Amino acid sequence: MASDTTRAKAGPSPWHAPTSGTTLLAAALMILGGVMAIFEGIAAITRDNLFVVTRHYVFEFSLAGWGWVHLILGIALVLAGCALFTGALWARYFGVLVAGLGAIANFLWLPFYPLWALVLIVINIFVVWALCMGMHREAEEGRTA
């Protein structure tokens, strides 16, 4: 086992970054938003009467199709949120990508269930902001240390 002095000389790993409170909050919100998207996807796939299908919608897609989109994005959000707790740098980039896609998917989902979609849009945009600000703050701390 390496001693603390050996680890200090080796320097920080380029694959793992220290996690800030903002990053941990983003991870928790990604898991919450992912679980909500999974429930949304399951409800749409089973053709629940919860959703109102509108006519002449520009992004007309079957309700089951939207359900699969939300189910897959929800699973990806939960996995990315769990990976963020490890502090992996790739998880931040993957989290920004998946949360951005989640916000776009929920924007297109607005006519089906507006309130739920708005909540998930806000959560996903906040996650993108928190992950980007967390990277910025941790980079600033790394320069001063």
C-alpha positions in Angstrom: 0.0 0.0 0.0 1.3 3.4 -0.9 1.9 6.0 1.8 0.4 9.4 1.8 3.7 11.0 0.7 3.8 8.7 -2.4 0.3 9.7 -3.3 1.0 13.4 -2.9 4.0 13.1 -5.3 2.0 11.3 -7.9 -0.5 14.1 -8.2 -4.2 14.0 -8.8 -5.6 11.5 -11.3 -6.8 13.0 -14.6 -9.8 10.7 -14.5 -11.1 11.7 -11.1 -11.7 15.2 -9.8 -12.6 16.3 -6.3 -16.3 16.6 -6.0 -17.9 19.8 -4.7 -21.3 20.2 -3.1 -22.7 21.5 -6.4 -21.6 18.3 -8.1 -23.1 16.1 -5.4 -26.4 18.1 -5.6 -26.4 17.7 -9.4 -25.8 13.9 -9.0 -28.7 13.6 -6.6 -31.0 15.7 -8.9 -29.9 13.5 -11.9 -31.0 10.4 -10.0 -34.3 12.0 -9.0 -35.0 13.3 -12.5 -34.0 10.0 -14.0 -36.4 8.1 -11.8 -39.1 10.6 -12.7 -38.3 10.1 -16.4 -38.4 6.3 -16.0 -41.9 6.5 -14.4 -42.9 8.9 -17.2 -41.6 6.4 -19.8 -43.3 3.4 -18.2 -46.6 5.3 -18.0 -46.4 6.3 -21.7 -45.4 2.8 -22.9 -48.4 1.2 -21.1 -50.6 3.8 -22.7 -51.9 5.1 -19.5 -54.9 7.5 -19.7 -52.8 10.0 -17.8 -51.6 11.7 -21.0 -53.5 13.7 -23.5 -52.5 13.1 -27.1 -52.8 16.3 -29.1 -53.4 16.5 -32.9 -51.3 18.3 -35.4 -48.3 18.5 -33.1 -45.1 19.3 -35.0 -43.1 16.6 -33.4 -45.8 14.0 -33.7 -44.5 10.7 -32.4 -46.5 7.8 -30.9 -47.0 7.9 -27.2 -45.2 4.6 -26.8 -42.3 6.0 -28.8 -42.0 8.9 -26.5 -42.2 6.5 -23.6 -39.2 4.5 -24.8 -37.2 7.8 -25.3 -38.0 8.9 -21.7 -37.3 5.4 -20.3 -33.9 5.2 -22.0 -33.0 8.8 -21.0 -34.1 8.1 -17.5 -31.9 5.1 -17.1 -29.0 7.0 -18.6 -29.6 9.9 -16.1 -29.7 7.5 -13.1 -26.5 5.8 -14.3 -24.7 9.2 -14.8 -25.9 10.4 -11.5 -24.5 7.3 -9.7 -21.2 7.7 -11.7 -20.9 11.3 -10.5 -20.7 10.2 -6.9 -17.4 8.5 -7.8 -16.0 11.8 -8.9 -15.1 10.5 -12.4 -14.4 13.3 -14.9 -16.1 11.4 -17.7 -19.3 11.3 -15.6 -19.5 15.1 -15.6 -19.3 15.3 -19.4 -21.7 12.4 -19.8 -24.0 14.0 -17.2 -24.1 17.3 -19.1 -24.8 15.5 -22.4 -27.6 13.3 -20.9 -29.2 16.1 -18.9 -29.2 18.4 -22.0 -30.9 15.6 -24.0 -33.4 15.1 -21.2 -34.2 18.8 -21.2 -34.8 18.8 -25.0 -36.9 15.6 -24.8 -39.1 17.1 -22.1 -39.4 20.3 -24.1 -40.8 18.2 -27.0 -43.0 16.3 -24.4 -44.7 19.5 -23.2 -48.0 19.0 -25.1 -48.5 15.6 -23.5 -48.0 16.4 -19.8 -47.0 20.1 -19.3 -46.5 20.3 -15.6 -44.3 17.1 -15.3 -42.3 18.2 -18.4 -41.7 21.7 -17.0 -40.4 20.2 -13.7 -38.0 17.9 -15.5 -36.8 20.7 -17.8 -36.0 22.8 -14.8 -34.2 19.9 -13.1 -32.2 19.1 -16.2 -31.2 22.7 -16.9 -30.1 23.1 -13.2 -28.1 19.9 -13.5 -26.3 21.2 -16.6 -25.6 24.5 -14.8 -24.4 22.8 -11.6 -22.1 20.4 -13.4 -20.5 23.2 -15.5 -20.1 25.5 -12.5 -18.8 22.6 -10.4 -16.1 22.0 -13.0 -15.3 25.7 -13.1 -15.0 26.1 -9.3 -12.9 22.9 -8.9 -10.6 24.1 -11.7 -10.2 27.4 -9.9 -9.4 25.6 -6.6 -6.9 23.4 -8.4 -5.0 26.5 -9.7 -4.8 28.1 -6.2 -3.6 24.9 -4.5 
